[in-house]
Amino acid sequence: MIQQFIRKLREYYQRPSEAIYLIETAMFGNEYQFVKECLNSGKVSTIGSEVERLEQAIIQRTGAKYAVATSSGTAALHLGLLALGVKPNDWVLTTPFTFVATTNAIVHSGASPMFLDIDRRTLGLSPEVLAEFLANETYIDDSGQCVHTVSKRRIAACLPVHVFGHSAHMTEIVQVCNQYGIPVLEDSAEGLGSTCNGQPVGTHGKAGVLSFNGNKIVTTGGGGALFTSDLEVYQSVRSTASSTLSYSLLTSSPEGKTPEYGLTANSSKLETPGYSVSAVSTRYKIPGSNVIASVSQAQNSELKVAVGSSVGYNYRMPALNAALGLAQWEHLDQRIQKKRNLAHWYQSLFANSEVKVLDEPTDCFSNYWLNALIFPERNSRDQFVLDSTKAGIESRPVWTLLSRYPSFTNSYQMPLPNARWAESCMANIPSTIFPHA
């Protein structure tokens, strides 16, 4: 089987001897042109129009009302958890079978992951395990919060993952969580274009998150996004993704104070939402606080003051990254179809083998972002990975469960038989798409 796999794959990718990697970034559109146009505009940071255009593309594709482009998928997850009200000492329900960014975001928010088992069919959170856990190990306190019985800590959110581009059972997961007042944030980092019952992944819960890392179907080099139809979630994420500056027009110095630092020597271009004029900057100390207000005086003598109103994370995506993403987005459907064609080709290749290709769940449409093989047991999986790697074809065992990571060993975990099965018996295989493939 392994020799046939190597020979057929080299024919498919038209690489008789060169290395074949797990995923290589596919460029077959206007990437160079769009990036060059952004460079020529001189607006390569977060003020460029490309960022807003990418956010609009996400809104149109997902049907969500709002989107915020971020510097990474991890950043989007962090902002989403904060917007849902996750606080230090909270629990967040998730699974251990995912990339570490999922739980890193939980820890960034000050909470701890609570690991529940997966469903073998989808590799996502099992709604049956979720329902059983909440029924037997939690209670609703007088304020309506779901509380873990043993630790007395609040369960603040649920963070299911759409693994390898395949949708989790989101309808059932959201129904269960709603019974306990637990908001759902979907880690759909790998799921751009995938649907469940005709609904885009990431739109079942309060919000969804995408990753635009270099190995994703659409890449911005590095980046991510959060999309939602919840106005409060959007406003929170939009604010904390930036430096949380609020802008107000003034007709005189704040509180009648004279400038603390005086006029700067250089004239600058003030570019803020809805305001772009030639101006010189002045800095004032806001009375009774440690906040410094940066004031720009416009040509029409109006003043606009930017005040740091709360803590922000500077998680916004630069326009230069968004330009690359927009070029990739032009061919999104073609990219997804090529991924699906490759998956179907793998299914034909392994049709008469004891090794199976992970297929899309019933009533779901998968982008097949990263193909996975299911072996009868661990030894055959490990031998396959070893032999293919020696032949210059990258394959790898799927993730080590996050519950085994030293940084998460103190996290709560339920029995994980399905997750341990997946960890032992599955491997990822090359999933690059090229124009000719």
C-alpha positions as CSV (number, residue, x, y, z in Angstrom):
1,M,0.0,0.0,0.0
2,I,2.7,2.5,0.9
3,Q,4.6,2.1,-2.4
4,Q,1.4,2.7,-4.4
5,F,0.6,5.7,-2.2
6,I,4.1,7.2,-2.9
7,R,4.0,6.5,-6.6
8,K,0.4,7.8,-7.2
9,L,0.9,10.9,-5.1
10,R,4.1,11.8,-7.0
11,E,2.1,11.5,-10.2
12,Y,-0.8,13.6,-8.8
13,Y,1.6,16.4,-7.8
14,Q,3.8,16.0,-10.8
15,R,6.9,15.8,-8.6
16,P,8.9,12.7,-9.6
17,S,11.6,13.3,-6.9
18,E,11.0,16.6,-5.2
19,A,9.7,16.7,-1.6
20,I,6.0,16.9,-1.1
21,Y,4.9,18.8,2.0
22,L,1.8,18.6,4.1
23,I,0.5,22.0,3.0
24,E,2.2,24.6,0.8
25,T,0.7,28.1,0.2
26,A,-1.1,28.1,-3.1
27,M,-0.7,31.3,-5.1
28,F,-2.5,31.4,-8.5
29,G,-4.3,34.8,-8.6
30,N,-3.6,38.5,-8.1
31,E,-1.5,38.1,-5.0
32,Y,1.5,40.0,-6.3
33,Q,-0.6,42.7,-7.9
34,F,-2.7,43.4,-4.8
35,V,0.2,43.5,-2.5
36,K,2.1,45.9,-4.9
37,E,-1.0,48.2,-5.0
38,C,-1.1,48.3,-1.3
39,L,2.6,49.1,-1.1
40,N,2.2,51.9,-3.7
41,S,-0.7,53.4,-1.7
42,G,1.6,54.0,1.3
43,K,-1.2,52.7,3.6
44,V,0.2,49.4,4.7
45,S,-0.9,49.4,8.3
46,T,-4.4,49.0,9.9
47,I,-5.8,52.1,8.2
48,G,-5.8,50.7,4.6
49,S,-9.1,50.0,2.8
50,E,-8.0,46.4,2.2
51,V,-8.9,45.5,5.8
52,E,-12.5,46.7,5.5
53,R,-12.8,45.0,2.2
54,L,-11.7,41.7,3.6
55,E,-14.1,42.1,6.5
56,Q,-16.9,42.7,4.0
57,A,-15.9,39.6,2.1
58,I,-16.2,37.6,5.3
59,I,-19.6,39.1,6.1
60,Q,-20.9,38.2,2.6
61,R,-19.6,34.7,2.7
62,T,-20.8,33.8,6.2
63,G,-24.0,35.8,6.4
64,A,-22.9,37.3,9.7
65,K,-23.6,41.0,10.3
66,Y,-20.2,42.0,11.5
67,A,-16.5,41.0,11.1
68,V,-13.2,42.1,12.6
69,A,-9.9,41.2,10.9
70,T,-7.2,40.4,13.4
71,S,-3.5,39.7,13.5
72,S,-4.0,36.0,14.1
73,G,-6.7,33.4,14.7
74,T,-5.5,33.1,18.3
75,A,-6.0,36.9,18.8
76,A,-9.6,36.5,17.5
77,L,-10.3,33.7,19.9
78,H,-8.9,35.7,22.8
79,L,-11.0,38.7,21.9
80,G,-14.1,36.5,21.4
81,L,-13.8,34.9,24.8
82,L,-13.4,38.3,26.5
83,A,-16.4,39.6,24.6
84,L,-18.4,36.7,26.0
85,G,-17.5,37.7,29.5
86,V,-14.8,35.1,30.3
87,K,-12.9,36.1,33.3
88,P,-10.0,34.8,35.5
89,N,-10.8,31.6,37.4
90,D,-13.6,30.6,34.9
91,W,-13.8,27.3,33.1
92,V,-14.2,27.1,29.3
93,L,-15.5,23.8,27.8
94,T,-13.5,22.5,24.9
95,T,-11.8,19.4,23.6
96,P,-8.1,18.3,23.8
97,F,-8.1,17.3,20.1
98,T,-7.1,20.6,18.5
99,F,-4.2,22.9,17.8
100,V,-2.8,24.5,20.9
101,A,-4.0,28.0,19.9
102,T,-7.5,27.0,21.1
103,T,-6.4,26.5,24.7
104,N,-3.8,29.2,24.6
105,A,-6.6,31.7,24.0
106,I,-8.5,30.4,27.0
107,V,-5.4,30.8,29.2
108,H,-4.9,34.3,27.7
109,S,-8.3,35.3,29.0
110,G,-7.4,34.1,32.5
111,A,-9.6,31.0,32.4
112,S,-8.8,27.3,32.3
113,P,-9.8,24.7,29.8
114,M,-12.2,21.9,30.8
115,F,-11.5,19.0,28.4
116,L,-14.5,16.9,27.2
117,D,-14.4,14.0,24.7
118,I,-14.9,14.2,20.9
119,D,-17.3,12.5,18.5
120,R,-15.6,9.9,16.4
121,R,-17.5,10.9,13.3
122,T,-16.7,14.6,13.3
123,L,-13.7,14.7,15.6
124,G,-15.4,17.7,17.2
125,L,-17.0,18.1,20.7
126,S,-19.4,15.3,21.4
127,P,-22.9,16.7,22.2
128,E,-23.8,13.6,24.1
129,V,-20.7,13.9,26.4
130,L,-21.4,17.6,26.8
131,A,-25.0,17.0,27.9
132,E,-24.1,14.2,30.3
133,F,-21.3,16.3,31.9
134,L,-23.5,19.3,32.4
135,A,-26.4,17.3,33.8
136,N,-24.3,15.3,36.3
137,E,-21.4,17.7,37.3
138,T,-22.8,21.2,37.2
139,Y,-25.7,23.3,38.7
140,I,-27.3,26.6,38.1
141,D,-26.7,29.1,40.9
142,D,-29.0,31.8,42.2
143,S,-27.7,34.3,39.6
144,G,-28.4,31.9,36.7
145,Q,-24.7,31.0,36.2
146,C,-23.6,27.5,35.4
147,V,-21.2,26.3,38.1
148,H,-19.0,23.2,38.3
149,T,-20.1,21.3,41.4
150,V,-16.7,20.2,42.6
151,S,-14.6,23.3,42.0
152,K,-17.4,25.8,42.5
153,R,-16.0,27.7,39.5
154,R,-18.2,29.2,36.8
155,I,-18.4,27.6,33.3
156,A,-18.3,30.8,31.3
157,A,-18.2,29.6,27.7
158,C,-18.0,26.6,25.3
159,L,-15.4,26.6,22.6
160,P,-16.0,23.7,20.1
161,V,-13.6,23.2,17.2
162,H,-14.3,22.3,13.6
163,V,-11.4,19.9,13.0
164,F,-9.5,19.6,9.7
165,G,-12.4,21.6,8.1
166,H,-15.2,19.2,9.2
167,S,-18.1,20.7,11.1
168,A,-18.9,19.6,14.6
169,H,-22.5,18.8,15.6
170,M,-23.2,22.4,16.2
171,T,-27.0,22.3,16.3
172,E,-27.0,19.9,19.2
173,I,-24.0,21.6,20.9
174,V,-25.7,25.0,20.9
175,Q,-29.0,23.5,22.1
176,V,-27.4,21.9,25.1
177,C,-25.4,25.0,26.0
178,N,-28.5,27.2,25.7
179,Q,-30.2,25.1,28.4
180,Y,-27.4,26.1,30.8
181,G,-26.9,29.7,29.7
182,I,-23.4,28.9,28.3
183,P,-22.4,31.1,25.3
184,V,-20.7,29.3,22.4
185,L,-17.7,30.6,20.5
186,E,-16.8,28.5,17.5
187,D,-13.2,27.8,16.6
188,S,-13.8,27.6,12.9
189,A,-10.1,28.5,12.1
190,E,-9.9,25.6,9.7
191,G,-13.5,25.7,8.4
192,L,-13.7,28.5,5.9
193,G,-16.4,27.5,3.4
194,S,-17.6,24.5,5.4
195,T,-21.3,24.2,6.3
196,C,-23.6,22.1,8.5
197,N,-27.2,21.7,7.4
198,G,-26.5,24.5,4.9
199,Q,-25.3,26.9,7.6
200,P,-21.7,28.2,7.5
201,V,-19.6,27.0,10.4
202,G,-19.0,29.8,12.9
203,T,-22.5,31.1,12.7
204,H,-24.3,28.7,15.0
205,G,-23.0,30.2,18.3
206,K,-22.5,33.8,19.4
207,A,-19.4,34.2,17.1
208,G,-17.0,32.3,15.0
209,V,-13.3,32.6,14.3
210,L,-11.2,32.1,11.2
211,S,-7.4,31.7,10.7
212,F,-5.6,33.1,7.7
213,N,-2.3,31.4,8.6
214,G,0.0,30.4,5.7
215,N,-1.3,26.9,5.7
216,K,-5.0,27.8,5.4
217,I,-7.3,27.8,2.3
218,V,-7.0,31.6,2.3
219,T,-3.9,33.1,3.8
220,T,-3.0,36.7,4.7
221,G,0.5,35.5,5.6
222,G,-0.6,35.6,9.2
223,G,-4.0,36.7,10.5
224,G,-7.5,35.8,11.5
225,A,-10.9,37.2,12.0
226,L,-14.0,37.1,14.2
227,F,-17.4,37.3,12.8
228,T,-20.8,37.6,14.6
229,S,-24.3,38.9,14.3
230,D,-24.3,40.0,17.9
231,L,-23.8,43.7,18.2
232,E,-22.5,43.7,21.7
233,V,-19.9,41.0,20.9
234,Y,-18.9,43.0,17.8
235,Q,-18.5,46.3,19.7
236,S,-16.4,44.6,22.3
237,V,-14.1,42.9,19.8
238,R,-13.8,46.0,17.6
239,S,-12.8,48.1,20.6
240,T,-10.3,45.7,22.3
241,A,-8.7,44.7,19.0
242,S,-7.4,48.2,18.7
243,S,-5.8,50.5,21.3
244,T,-9.4,51.5,22.4
245,L,-9.0,55.2,21.6
246,S,-12.2,57.2,21.5
247,Y,-12.2,60.4,19.4
248,S,-14.0,63.6,20.2
249,L,-14.0,67.0,18.5
250,L,-13.0,69.9,20.7
251,T,-13.2,73.7,20.3
252,S,-10.7,74.5,23.0
253,S,-8.0,72.8,25.1
254,P,-9.4,70.0,27.4
255,E,-10.6,71.5,30.7
256,G,-9.1,74.9,29.6
257,K,-5.6,73.5,30.1
258,T,-2.7,74.6,28.1
259,P,-0.7,72.0,26.2
260,E,1.6,70.1,28.4
261,Y,4.1,69.2,25.7
262,G,3.4,71.9,23.2
263,L,3.2,71.6,19.4
264,T,5.2,69.0,17.7
265,A,7.7,70.3,15.1
266,N,6.4,68.2,12.2
267,S,3.1,68.4,10.5
268,S,1.4,65.0,10.2
269,K,-1.6,63.4,8.5
270,L,-4.3,62.5,11.0
271,E,-6.2,59.4,9.9
272,T,-8.9,58.2,12.2
273,P,-12.4,56.7,11.4
274,G,-14.3,59.3,9.5
275,Y,-11.6,62.0,9.9
276,S,-8.6,62.7,7.7
277,V,-7.1,66.1,7.5
278,S,-3.7,67.8,7.6
279,A,-2.9,68.6,11.2
280,V,-0.3,69.2,13.9
281,S,-0.4,67.3,17.1
282,T,-0.6,68.5,20.7
283,R,-0.5,66.4,23.9
284,Y,-2.5,67.1,27.0
285,K,-2.7,65.5,30.5
286,I,-6.3,64.7,31.3
287,P,-7.0,66.2,34.8
288,G,-7.4,63.6,37.6
289,S,-6.0,60.7,35.6
290,N,-2.8,59.2,34.1
291,V,-4.3,59.4,30.6
292,I,-2.5,61.4,28.0
293,A,-4.7,62.8,25.2
294,S,-3.3,63.3,21.8
295,V,-5.0,66.2,20.1
296,S,-4.7,67.2,16.4
297,Q,-5.7,70.7,15.2
298,A,-7.3,70.6,11.8
299,Q,-7.1,73.2,9.1
300,N,-10.6,74.4,10.1
301,S,-9.4,75.0,13.7
302,E,-11.4,72.1,15.1
303,L,-9.7,69.9,17.6
304,K,-10.0,66.2,17.8
305,V,-8.8,64.3,20.9
306,A,-8.0,60.6,21.1
307,V,-8.3,59.2,24.6
308,G,-7.3,55.8,25.7
309,S,-10.6,54.7,27.3
310,S,-9.6,51.1,28.3
311,V,-7.1,48.4,27.7
312,G,-6.6,47.3,24.2
313,Y,-4.5,44.6,22.6
314,N,-3.5,46.0,19.2
315,Y,-4.7,42.9,17.5
316,R,-5.8,44.5,14.2
317,M,-4.7,43.1,10.9
318,P,-2.5,45.3,8.7
319,A,-3.6,46.3,5.2
320,L,-0.6,44.6,3.6
321,N,-1.8,41.3,5.0
322,A,-5.4,41.9,4.0
323,A,-4.3,42.7,0.4
324,L,-2.8,39.2,0.1
325,G,-6.0,37.7,1.6
326,L,-8.3,39.6,-0.9
327,A,-6.3,38.2,-3.8
328,Q,-6.6,34.7,-2.4
329,W,-10.3,35.2,-1.7
330,E,-11.1,35.8,-5.4
331,H,-10.6,32.1,-5.9
332,L,-12.1,30.7,-2.7
333,D,-14.6,28.4,-4.3
334,Q,-12.0,27.1,-6.7
335,R,-9.7,26.4,-3.8
336,I,-12.4,24.6,-1.9
337,Q,-13.3,22.5,-4.9
338,K,-9.6,21.6,-5.4
339,K,-9.4,20.5,-1.8
340,R,-12.6,18.4,-2.2
341,N,-11.2,16.9,-5.4
342,L,-8.1,15.8,-3.6
343,A,-10.0,14.2,-0.8
344,H,-12.2,12.3,-3.3
345,W,-9.0,11.2,-5.1
346,Y,-7.6,9.9,-1.8
347,Q,-10.9,8.1,-1.1
348,S,-10.6,6.3,-4.4
349,L,-6.9,5.5,-3.8
350,F,-7.7,3.8,-0.4
351,A,-11.1,2.4,-1.4
352,N,-9.9,-1.3,-1.1
353,S,-7.7,-0.7,1.9
354,E,-8.2,-1.2,5.6
355,V,-7.1,2.4,5.9
356,K,-9.9,4.9,5.5
357,V,-10.0,8.6,4.6
358,L,-11.8,10.9,7.0
359,D,-15.1,11.9,5.2
360,E,-17.4,14.8,5.7
361,P,-20.2,14.3,8.3
362,T,-23.8,13.6,7.2
363,D,-25.7,16.8,6.2
364,C,-22.4,18.7,6.1
365,F,-20.2,20.2,3.4
366,S,-16.5,20.1,4.2
367,N,-13.7,22.1,2.8
368,Y,-11.3,19.2,3.5
369,W,-8.6,21.6,4.6
370,L,-6.3,18.9,5.9
371,N,-6.9,15.3,4.9
372,A,-6.6,12.6,7.5
373,L,-6.2,8.8,7.3
374,I,-7.7,6.4,9.9
375,F,-5.6,3.3,10.6
376,P,-6.8,0.1,12.4
377,E,-4.2,0.6,15.1
378,R,-1.2,2.7,16.1
379,N,1.7,0.5,14.8
380,S,0.4,0.6,11.2
381,R,-0.1,4.3,11.4
382,D,3.4,4.9,12.7
383,Q,5.0,2.7,10.0
384,F,3.1,4.5,7.3
385,V,4.3,7.9,8.6
386,L,7.9,6.6,8.8
387,D,7.9,5.1,5.3
388,S,6.3,8.1,3.6
389,T,8.6,10.5,5.3
390,K,11.7,8.6,4.2
391,A,10.4,8.8,0.7
392,G,10.2,12.6,0.8
393,I,6.5,12.8,1.4
394,E,5.5,14.6,4.5
395,S,2.9,13.0,6.7
396,R,2.5,13.2,10.4
397,P,0.6,11.7,13.3
398,V,-2.3,14.0,14.3
399,W,-2.1,16.2,17.3
400,T,-0.9,15.1,20.7
401,L,-3.9,15.6,23.0
402,L,-3.6,19.0,24.8
403,S,-4.6,17.3,28.1
404,R,-1.1,15.7,27.9
405,Y,0.7,19.1,27.6
406,P,2.6,20.1,30.8
407,S,1.0,23.5,30.7
408,F,-2.5,22.0,30.8
409,T,-2.1,19.0,33.1
410,N,-3.9,20.8,35.9
411,S,-6.9,21.4,33.8
412,Y,-10.1,19.4,34.4
413,Q,-10.7,16.5,32.0
414,M,-13.4,14.0,31.6
415,P,-12.6,10.4,30.3
416,L,-11.3,10.8,26.7
417,P,-11.6,7.4,25.0
418,N,-12.5,8.8,21.5
419,A,-9.8,11.5,21.6
420,R,-7.2,8.9,22.6
421,W,-8.3,6.7,19.7
422,A,-7.9,9.6,17.2
423,E,-4.5,10.5,18.7
424,S,-3.3,6.9,18.2
425,C,-4.8,5.9,14.9
426,M,-4.9,8.9,12.6
427,A,-2.4,10.7,10.4
428,N,-2.4,13.8,8.2
429,I,-1.3,13.5,4.6
430,P,-0.4,16.1,1.9
431,S,-3.2,18.5,1.2
432,T,-1.6,21.2,-0.9
433,I,-3.6,22.5,-3.9
434,F,-1.9,23.7,-7.1
435,P,-3.4,25.1,-10.3
436,H,-2.7,21.9,-12.1
437,A,-3.9,19.6,-9.3
